[in-house]
Amino acid sequence: MTYRIGITNEAIEPDGSSVHGDLALDQLEAAGIEWEIIDAHPHDDSDLADLDAVYALGHRTFDARVLAEAPRLRHVARFGAGYDTIDLEACSDAGVLVTNTPDAIRRPLALAAVTLVLAVTHNLVQKHRITVEDRWEDRGRWRGVDTDGATVAIVGFGSVGAEAARMLLAIGHRVVGVNRRGRSDEAETLGVPMLPLDDALAAADVVVLCASLNPSTRGMIGAAQLAQMKSTAALVNVGRGGLVDQKALTAALMDGTIRAAGLDVFDPEPPAPDDLLLSLDNVTLSPHALCWTNDYTQAVVTQANESLIAVAEGRVPPRVLNPRALEHERWAKAAVAAG
């Protein structure tokens, strides 16, 4: 039986081209894999019935109800790192492996975070507008804030957060970290103190959100947390839009609770055209694409295709998010073979 995968249509055209760049689908074809494009937000999940895998370019939901409609499904491969719409426990129960590409996005996403830190620190977008609108007399209004020794709090101090910390430390910033465990081997190596969230918010000149989105982190930055920040501080979010109460953030930016924000993610995405956030002059915005570069795409595609081909050949892929799925009877032989 031919191995078939469905590619969700958020970022792909019928001919296989993608807004991300070349997905190297010829590699899958060379491995004997057939692919088709499926709807990212279908009315029902009958399109999964004859698929062995899904290559998720966006955020289609996979939970117990959906998996019940997909008896052949054995793999969901995420393009990127986020998996907040995938129920890992339900996938494990069904023997469906979930993989992502965290190694590939580490440096590009960290660079995106640092880009936004520097942009909001130097008021880059505002100075761009002043220049193109011939308002040079306003230069003094958008003077940058202190950078030497400024404190950056990285919330979600995982691999991306640690990589961003390395970069920020190298250019003279002080970095503090926050994560669920309250400790990090990489933070210890870098000499980055780990703090409770409240303490980090109060200390920071810039707060950078790198956390994953899950029930415990959704809305973790709301009005109360924004009020704990310095009025001169900025918020940067490269994690997920749902980490922040966006209405509370808009209000905080409008009333001066915080100075600025740099956002690559929103809730919802895209934001409504009349969203007040889009009209503010103290925000720097990117359409969830700041880390998209040619080398980013190549690295992500390499890792995603590696996982898709491995599962198609009956091998256990790298970067499995739900190893319990390997206990399912369909994976018993593969797990033993992988040793």
N, C-alpha and C positions, 0 to 999 in steps of 0.2 A: 504494500500500500504506500502510495506517495506521501511523503511528509509535507504537510501544508501549514503555512503560517499566515496570519492576518496582520496587516500593518495598519494601525489606526490612522485616520485621515486628517489629523490636526495639522500636519506639516508636510504632507506628501501629495504629489500630483499623480494622475492616472498612469503616467509613463514611468513612475518611480523616482522622478526628480524630487528634491526636497528643499525647503527653505533653509535647512541646516547645511546644505551642500550635498556632496556625493555620499549616498548611503552604502555604496559598494554592494548593491544587491546582486551583482554578478558573482560575488563570492558565494552567496547562498545558492544561486542557481548551479554553480559549479559543484556544489556539494549535494546536488539532487533535490534541493528544497524548492517547492513551488510557493509563490507568494501571491497574495491578493490584498486589495485595500478594503478595509472595513470601516464602518461608521464609528466615530469616537463616542457619540452619544445616541445610541440607537433607541428606537421605541421598544424593542424587545431584544433578547439575546440569542435568537435563533441562528444568527450568522456565525455563532461559535460552534455549532453542532459538529461540523466536519473539519475543525481545525485542531492541529496538534500543538500549536504555539501561537502566542500573540506578541508581536513586536510593538510595544506601547510607546508611541512618540509623544503622548500626552497623558491624560488622566482619566482614561476609561475606568469604570468601577469594576472590581472583581471581588465579590463577596459570596457567601454560601448560596444565595438565590441564583446568582449569575452562573456559578460553577455547576449547579445542577443542570443547566442547559448545555453544558460543554463536556460530554462524557469522554471525548478523546483528548481534551486539553491536558498538557503535562508541563507547560512552561509559559511564564509571562516574563518577557525580557523588557526592562525599562531602559529607554534611551535617556540617560542622565541618572540622577541619584534619587529623586523624590519618589515616594511610593505611598502617599497618604490616602489614595483611593483604593489601595489594595489591602484586603484583609489577609494578613499573613497566616493567621490561625486557620481560617477557612481554607486557604490554599494548602496548608500543611495537611489538614484533614482529608483533602481530596487528592493528595499526592502531586500537587502542582508546584513545581519549583518557581521561585521568583528571584530574578537576578537584576542587578543594576550595574552602573559603571562609575563607581565612586572614585577610583584611581584616576580615571580620565578627566574628571571635572575638577579635581583638587586644585591644581594650579590656576586654570582659567577662572574659576569662580573666586578664588582668593584674590587674583588680580583685579577682578571686577569689584570686589569689596574695597580694595585699596584705592581703586580709581574713584569710587564714590566718596570715600573718606577725604581724598585730596580735593575732589570737586567741591564738596560742601565746605571744606576748610578754607579754600581760596575763592569761594563764590564764583566758580568758573562760568556757570550758565548765565548768571546775572551780568558778568563782565562781557560775555559774548553778546548779549542783547544790547548792552550799552554801546558796544562798538558798531554793530550793524544798524542800530537806530540813530547813530550819530549823536549820542547823549554823553559825550566825554565829560561834561560838567558833573555827571553823577558818579564819577569814579570813586570819590571819597566815601560815598554812601556804602559801597560794597567792599570796603577794606577787609582783607582776610583776617582770621583770628590767629591767636598764638599757635604755632606748630611745634616749636622746639620743646620736647618733653611733654607734649600734650598726652593725656591719658585716653586710650581707646579700650573700651570694654567689649570683648567678644563673647556674645551670648550664643552658646552652642559650640563649645570648644572641642570640636572633633578634628578630623583631618583637614577640612577646609579652613576652619578657624585657626588651627596651628600653623598652616601655611601662610595665612594672612598675618598672623602674629610675627612670623619670621621676617616678612617683608617690612612690616611697620617698625619693628625693633631696629632693623637695619637703617632706617631713615630717621631715627632719633625719637620715636614715640615710646611712651610707656604703655605697656599692655597688661590688662587684667582679664581673667577668664571666668566664665560661668558655664557649668554644665550640671546635668542631673546628679552625677556621682559626687560632685564636689572635689574631684581630683582628676589629674590627667598626667600620664607619664611624659607626654610631649611637653606639657606646660612646665613640668619639673625640670626637664632637660633645658628648656628655653629660659628658665628663671622667671616664668610668668606666674604670679600669685593667683590662686583660684578663690573667688569671693562668692558669697550669697548674692542673688540677683539684686536685692535692695541696696546693698553696699556698693555694688558695681555701678548701678544706675546713678547713685549720688556722687560717685567719684569721677565719672567719665566726662570727657569733653566731646567724645563721639561714642555712641553705642552702636555696635555692628551686630545684626542678627544673622546668624548662620545656622540656627537650629532647624531640625526637621519638624514638620507639622504632624501632630498627633493629638489625641484628646487632651493630653496634659499640657500641651504647649499652645493650643489654639487660644487666641486672645490673650496671650501672656503679657502683652504690652497694651495696657488700657489707660484710661484717664489717670488712675491712681499711680501707675508706674511712671507715666510721663511727668506727673507732678513732682516725682522724686528727682528728676533730672535737673541739672543746672539750666537756668534760662538762656545761657550762652551755648548750650550743648546742641548736638545734632544727632539724629537717628538715621542709621543706614540699614536697609533690609535687602539682603540677597538670598534669604531663606525661602519663605513662603508668605504670601500676603496675609494668610489667615493667622499668622503669629501676632498681628497687630489689629486692634480695634481702629479701623480706618477713619471712622467718623470722629473718634476721640483724638486721633492724630491730627486730623484737619483742624479741629477746634484748637488744639494746642499750638499749632503753627500760626493760626490766625490771631490768637490772643497773647502770643509771646511766651507761653509756658516753656517752649523750647525754640531755639533759633532757626533751625533748618532741618531738612530731611533729604536723603538720597534714596530712591526706591527703584529697584529693578523688578519688584513683584507687587501685586495688588490683590485685593479681595473685594469684588470679583475681578476676574481678568477676561477681557479688558475692562477698565473702569468705564462707567457711563460717560458719554461725551459732556454731559452737564455736571459731572462731579466737581464740586468746589475745589477739591485737591488739585485739579488740573489747572486752575486759574491762579494759584498762588505763586508769588514771585520768589519765595524762599524754599523752593523745592527743585531738586534735580531728578529727572525721571527717565527711565529706560523701559522698553516694552518686553521685559522678561527675556532679554537677548543680549545683555551687556557682555557676557562671556563668550558669545558666539564668534569664534574665529576659525580659520581654516584648520589650524592644528587642534583646536578643541573638537571639531567635528571628526577629524581623522582618528583621534584617540578614542572618542566615544564609540564610533562605528567599529573600530577594531575590536574593542572589548565586547560590544553587543553581539557582533557577528560571531566572535569566538564562542560565546555562550550558546547562541542559537545553533551553531553547527555541532557543538559538543552534545547537546541534548538530542539533536536529530540523529546522531550516531550512537546514542545510548550511553554516552559518557556523562559523568557528573561534571557540570561546568564550574568554573571559578566564581567567586563572589555570590554565593547562594545566601539569600537573606533569611530563608526559613529552612534550616537544615533538618528540622523534624520531618519535613516532607519526604526525606530520604528513607524514613522508616516505613513508608507506605509500601505495600507489596509490589507495586509496579517498579519501585526503585531498588528493591532488595538486591537483585543481581548486579545492577550498575554500581551500587555502593560497594559491594564486595569486590568487583573488578577494579574499582578506583583505589582500593586498599587503604 
